[in-house]
Amino acid sequence: MKRPRLPSRIRTAAALAAIAIASVALAAAPLADGEVRKVDAKAKTITLKHGPIPSVDMGPMTMTFPVRDPALLAKVKAGDKVKFGAEKVGGEIVVTALEPAK
């Protein structure tokens, strides 16, 4: 027997719920260690010298990243030690969380 097709709003709600669950799982990933080399508020980017970033399978290096929320950049300046989260978004790695290291 063929199952009836769910209405599109229910399929959309289910897809959004799955995305939200995946986002929470990513947000729970451990933060990586880094040192701010440059903040470019105009370009909405940050250059970090960082250790391994397990969430995106990246080894240590210095790299410039776009940030998801430009307001994060106001919290840091060049030379600051930071903890940060990153994820792959649309084929690029984006900083999604940023806080001064304690």
MIDO-951861 format. One line per field, with one value per residue: x negated, y negated, z of N, C-alpha, C in turn; residue in one letter. Coordinates in Angstrom, 3 decimals. Each point is the difference from the previous one (the first is absolute). Layout:
BEGIN
n_px X, ...
n_py Y, ...
n_pz Z, ...
ca_px X, ...
ca_py Y, ...
ca_pz Z, ...
c_px X, ...
c_py Y, ...
c_pz Z, ...
residu A, ...
END
This chain:
BEGIN
n_px -0.836, 0.311, -1.052, 0.928, -0.134, -0.978, 0.786, -0.225, 0.939, 0.519, -0.205, 0.405, 1.000, 0.156, -0.159, 0.762, 0.782, -0.194, 0.151, 1.033, 0.356, -0.265, 0.631, 0.889, -0.030, 0.006, 0.977, 0.323, -0.484, -1.131, -0.302, -0.500, -1.306, -0.123, -0.718, 0.628, -0.111, 1.264, 0.640, 0.857, 0.479, -0.649, -0.992, 0.259, -1.323, -0.586, -1.231, -0.060, -0.934, 0.289, 0.443, 0.034, 0.798, 0.297, 0.795, -1.126, -0.581, -0.428, -1.203, -1.048, 0.291, -0.371, 1.229, 0.501, 0.922, 1.090, 0.750, 0.717, -0.433, 0.017, 1.041, -0.340, -0.239, 1.045, 0.028, -0.697, -1.324, -0.841, -0.514, 1.335, -0.070, 0.482, 1.252, 0.089, 1.184, -0.053, 0.637, 0.214, 0.037, 0.778, -0.735, 0.274, -1.114, 1.004, -0.499, 0.468, -1.114, -0.088, -0.968, -0.307, -1.234, 0.299
n_py 1.174, -0.946, -0.558, -0.715, -0.906, -0.378, -0.892, -0.916, -0.597, 1.216, 0.232, -1.258, 0.156, 1.182, -0.580, -1.019, 0.923, 0.703, -1.133, -0.289, 1.262, -0.026, -1.168, 0.554, 1.067, -0.824, -0.691, 1.251, -0.091, 0.593, -1.080, -0.571, 0.156, -1.316, -0.708, -1.119, 0.043, 0.025, -1.138, 0.398, -0.973, -0.790, 0.889, -0.206, -0.170, 1.128, -0.414, 1.323, -0.004, 1.188, 0.726, 1.318, 0.095, 0.839, -1.047, -0.459, 0.851, -1.025, 0.079, -0.151, -1.292, -0.964, -0.465, -0.620, -0.248, 0.230, -0.941, 0.889, -0.442, -1.079, 0.084, 1.224, -0.724, -0.584, 1.312, -0.073, 0.088, -0.493, 1.217, -0.085, 0.756, 0.915, 0.297, 0.870, -0.144, 1.036, -0.299, 1.024, -1.134, 0.624, 0.999, -0.884, -0.177, -0.041, -1.073, 0.894, 0.116, -0.989, 0.362, -1.005, 0.516, 0.919
n_pz 0.000, -0.827, 0.661, 0.630, -0.929, 0.822, 0.581, -0.933, 0.706, 0.036, -1.300, -0.214, 0.859, -0.555, -1.182, 0.393, 0.506, -1.105, -0.667, 0.767, -0.095, -1.299, 0.005, 0.813, -0.781, -1.037, 0.562, 0.244, -1.229, 0.407, 0.695, -1.078, 0.199, 0.205, -0.843, 0.336, -1.309, -0.466, 0.244, -0.935, 0.781, -0.848, -0.065, 1.300, 0.200, 0.378, 0.239, 0.029, 0.929, -0.513, 1.020, 0.212, -1.066, 0.999, 0.270, -0.557, 0.856, 0.738, -0.506, 0.819, 0.001, -0.824, 0.232, -1.054, 0.919, -0.741, 0.562, 0.655, 1.176, -0.786, 0.821, -0.373, -1.086, 0.555, 0.230, -1.154, 0.199, -0.908, 0.102, -0.016, 1.089, -0.856, 0.259, -1.011, -0.570, -0.825, -1.135, -0.797, -0.707, -0.862, 0.439, 0.972, 0.680, 0.874, 0.621, 0.848, 0.709, 0.872, 0.848, 0.816, -0.097, 0.871
ca_px 0.836, -0.778, 0.263, 0.371, -1.047, 0.230, 0.084, -1.314, -0.375, -0.491, -1.331, -0.891, -0.229, -0.878, -1.339, -0.538, -0.324, -1.242, -1.073, -0.195, -0.671, -1.386, -0.669, -0.290, -1.099, -1.221, -0.301, -0.529, -1.357, -0.968, -0.561, -1.425, -0.840, -0.615, -0.486, 0.444, -1.061, 0.576, 1.453, 0.423, 1.442, 0.615, 0.128, 0.644, -0.910, -0.996, -1.147, -0.357, -1.020, 0.787, -0.324, 0.942, 1.440, 0.614, 1.337, -0.116, -1.122, -1.078, -1.180, -0.450, -0.507, 0.533, 0.964, 1.060, 1.333, 1.174, 0.736, 1.458, 0.589, -1.049, -0.070, -1.039, -1.292, -0.150, -0.456, -1.410, -0.936, -1.237, -0.794, 0.826, 0.187, 1.440, 0.620, 0.954, 0.648, 0.070, 0.708, 0.049, 1.258, -0.074, -1.312, -1.090, -0.020, 0.472, -0.047, 1.374, -0.059, -1.290, -0.046, -1.358, -0.391, -0.102
ca_py -1.174, -1.224, -0.963, -1.322, -1.010, -1.034, -1.363, -0.629, -0.728, 0.985, 0.403, -1.137, -0.058, 1.118, -0.334, -1.045, 0.628, 0.755, -0.989, -0.544, 1.037, 0.056, -1.227, 0.157, 0.960, -0.704, -1.002, 0.707, 0.418, -0.777, -1.173, 0.081, -1.061, -0.828, -1.330, -0.954, -0.711, -1.194, -0.119, -0.902, -0.156, -0.384, 1.208, 1.014, 1.140, 0.046, 0.854, 0.726, 1.055, 0.932, 1.405, 0.844, -0.283, 1.307, -0.088, -0.115, 0.854, -0.875, -0.050, -1.324, -0.929, -1.352, -0.113, -1.006, 0.600, -0.853, 0.275, 0.064, -1.182, -1.022, -0.533, 0.751, -0.651, -1.092, 0.565, 0.375, -0.831, 0.700, 0.414, 0.707, 1.451, 0.233, 1.297, -0.268, 1.106, -0.187, 1.045, -0.184, -0.598, -0.314, 0.273, -0.706, 0.152, -1.244, -0.069, -0.091, -0.371, -0.624, -0.560, -0.087, 1.174, -0.283
ca_pz 0.000, -0.120, 1.068, -0.528, 0.037, 1.004, -0.542, -0.119, 1.220, 0.971, -0.479, 0.264, 1.441, 0.344, -0.486, 0.876, 1.282, -0.195, -0.078, 1.349, 0.792, -0.477, 0.454, 1.422, 0.093, -0.389, 1.016, 1.152, -0.307, 0.772, -0.645, -0.327, 0.530, -1.016, 0.335, -1.014, -0.716, -0.608, -0.039, -1.074, 0.192, -1.268, -0.820, 0.852, 0.068, 1.065, -0.288, 1.216, 0.075, 0.802, 0.130, -0.753, 0.088, -0.289, -0.588, -1.458, -0.372, -0.462, 0.852, 0.410, -1.016, 0.094, -1.094, 0.124, -0.047, 0.164, 1.235, -0.198, 0.640, 0.111, 1.366, 0.712, -0.197, 0.963, 1.271, -0.037, -0.758, -0.342, 1.156, 0.987, -0.035, -0.097, -0.268, -1.068, -0.686, -1.448, -0.739, -1.445, -0.455, -1.422, -0.562, 0.670, 1.449, 0.598, 1.458, 0.502, 1.409, 0.285, 1.349, 0.545, 0.786, 1.448
c_px -0.888, 0.389, 0.376, -1.157, 0.362, 0.109, -1.374, -0.400, -0.530, -1.393, -1.006, -0.330, -0.949, -1.438, -0.641, -0.374, -1.305, -1.194, -0.306, -0.742, -1.463, -0.782, -0.369, -1.164, -1.320, -0.403, -0.614, -1.429, -0.977, -0.556, -1.497, -0.728, -0.601, -0.539, 0.386, -1.221, 0.523, 1.521, 0.325, 1.527, 0.701, 0.245, 0.703, -0.831, -0.926, -1.118, -0.460, -1.184, 0.623, -0.617, 0.979, 1.449, 0.721, 1.334, -0.035, -1.203, -1.152, -1.135, -0.389, -0.553, 0.471, 0.879, 1.001, 1.345, 1.064, 0.660, 1.494, 0.660, -1.100, -0.134, -1.066, -1.343, -0.254, -0.586, -1.501, -0.836, -1.250, -0.806, 0.780, -0.042, 1.505, 0.320, 1.037, 0.569, 0.060, 0.783, -0.032, 1.387, -0.180, -1.383, -1.149, 0.108, 0.263, -0.146, 1.416, 0.080, -1.403, 0.061, -1.446, -0.306, -0.163, -1.290
c_py -1.247, -0.974, -1.340, -0.981, -1.076, -1.365, -0.674, -0.740, 0.957, 0.483, -1.106, -0.088, 1.114, -0.282, -1.060, 0.562, 0.776, -0.944, -0.564, 0.993, 0.097, -1.221, 0.086, 0.957, -0.664, -1.014, 0.644, 0.483, -0.850, -1.167, 0.201, -1.186, -0.802, -1.292, -0.919, -0.702, -1.308, 0.086, -1.005, -0.111, -0.328, 1.221, 1.141, 1.280, -0.133, 0.936, 0.598, 0.923, 1.020, 1.390, 0.802, -0.435, 1.299, -0.081, -0.112, 0.782, -0.816, 0.010, -1.424, -0.814, -1.401, -0.220, -1.105, 0.671, -1.090, 0.355, -0.029, -1.269, -1.041, -0.613, 0.728, -0.717, -1.117, 0.486, 0.226, -0.988, 0.837, 0.276, 0.760, 1.503, 0.234, 1.485, -0.291, 1.294, -0.329, 1.149, -0.321, -0.489, -0.358, 0.168, -0.768, 0.197, -1.364, 0.095, -0.269, -0.390, -0.542, -0.616, -0.105, 1.237, -0.410, 0.545
c_pz 0.000, 1.110, -0.613, 0.179, 1.032, -0.668, 0.037, 1.273, 1.067, -0.414, 0.277, 1.480, 0.442, -0.441, 0.886, 1.366, -0.098, -0.067, 1.385, 0.882, -0.409, 0.464, 1.471, 0.180, -0.369, 1.056, 1.235, -0.244, 0.794, -0.807, -0.224, 0.634, -1.135, 0.565, -1.143, -0.597, -0.583, 0.059, -1.101, 0.054, -1.310, -0.894, 0.742, 0.045, 1.197, -0.441, 1.322, -0.242, 0.946, 0.058, -0.843, 0.231, -0.367, -0.726, -1.526, -0.527, -0.593, 1.018, 0.341, -1.171, 0.342, -1.222, 0.299, -0.224, -0.060, 1.338, -0.282, 0.535, 0.191, 1.396, 0.825, -0.051, 1.012, 1.326, 0.058, -0.801, -0.280, 1.262, 1.046, -0.231, 0.045, -0.063, -1.076, -0.557, -1.476, -0.604, -1.481, -0.381, -1.464, -0.599, 0.622, 1.503, 0.625, 1.525, 0.503, 1.468, 0.270, 1.371, 0.449, 0.830, 1.464, 0.541
residu M, K, R, P, R, L, P, S, R, I, R, T, A, A, A, L, A, A, I, A, I, A, S, V, A, L, A, A, A, P, L, A, D, G, E, V, R, K, V, D, A, K, A, K, T, I, T, L, K, H, G, P, I, P, S, V, D, M, G, P, M, T, M, T, F, P, V, R, D, P, A, L, L, A, K, V, K, A, G, D, K, V, K, F, G, A, E, K, V, G, G, E, I, V, V, T, A, L, E, P, A, K
END
